[in-house]
């Protein structure tokens, strides 16, 4: 079993993509990094302006 991954990469990619849709409009959610004026970084999810 040497060199074989214990995790199913295809299943992980599928489950990751399931949570990437908006619960309100169903569109894909875009994740962007924003930097505040104080220099603090944060990840923001953009979708249907909610």
C-alpha positions as CSV (number, residue, x, y, z in Angstrom):
1,X,0.0,0.0,0.0
2,X,3.0,2.3,-0.3
3,X,2.4,5.5,-2.2
4,X,-1.4,5.1,-2.2
5,X,-3.4,8.0,-0.7
6,X,-5.7,7.1,2.2
7,X,-8.2,9.8,1.1
8,X,-10.3,9.7,-2.0
9,X,-9.4,12.9,-3.8
10,X,-12.4,12.9,-6.1
11,X,-14.8,12.6,-3.2
12,X,-13.1,15.4,-1.3
13,X,-13.3,17.7,-4.4
14,X,-17.0,16.8,-4.8
15,X,-17.9,17.6,-1.2
16,X,-15.8,20.8,-1.3
17,X,-17.8,22.1,-4.4
18,X,-21.1,21.3,-2.7
19,X,-20.7,24.1,-0.2
20,X,-19.6,26.7,-2.7
21,X,-23.2,27.7,-3.8
22,X,-25.3,30.4,-2.2
23,X,-28.1,29.2,0.0
24,X,-30.3,32.1,-1.2
25,X,-29.9,32.3,-5.0
26,X,-28.0,29.1,-5.7
27,X,-25.2,30.8,-7.6
28,X,-21.5,30.1,-7.1
29,X,-20.0,32.0,-4.2
30,X,-16.8,33.9,-4.9
31,X,-14.3,34.1,-2.0
32,X,-12.0,37.2,-2.0
33,X,-9.5,38.5,0.4
34,X,-10.0,42.1,1.6
35,X,-7.6,44.3,3.5
36,X,-9.0,46.8,5.9
37,X,-7.5,50.3,6.5
38,X,-5.7,49.0,9.6
39,X,-4.0,46.3,7.5
40,X,-6.1,43.4,8.8
41,X,-6.8,40.7,6.1
42,X,-10.1,38.9,6.0
43,X,-11.8,36.5,3.6
44,X,-15.1,37.6,2.3
45,X,-17.7,35.6,0.4
46,X,-19.4,37.5,-2.4
47,X,-22.7,36.5,-4.0
48,X,-26.1,38.1,-4.3
49,X,-25.3,41.2,-2.2
50,X,-26.8,39.8,0.9
